[in-house]
Amino acid sequence: MFFSPIDKCEAILKRLRGTIIHLAGNHSKVLRNQLWNNQCHDHFEFSFDGNLVVLNHYPMRVWNRSHYSNSFHFFGHCHGNLEPYKNSLDVGWDVHQRLLTLQDVIELAKKATLEDKYAFYINTED
């Protein structure tokens, strides 16, 4: 979307409902410099239904409270080319071809199975 002219970007954004959280990525020049007056975040965290939701354009292997089962990380950038990782999900349009609710992405992220037992440098099996 953000390779489009400013007026087209604004027309698309005005049609969206709810709270829009702008996350900066590698193609965010229009967001950062010209589009609307809204803030653009590199990283954004909030609580939702007892869960911590961490948003970033780029994927992270660990994130705030990632060792807890109710902490989730959602990202874009990879266009579906990254293996699923526990409680983390690529939510890009090109991956799902639809808008997803927070409930949708949390349930999908819970199904991600790749887990690195050394991600926190603690071996609990000894």
Summary of the structure (lengths in Angstrom):
residues: 126
radius of gyration: 16.0
end to end distance: 49.6
largest distance: 59.0
contacts: 299
relative contact order: 0.13
helix: 23%
strand: 20%
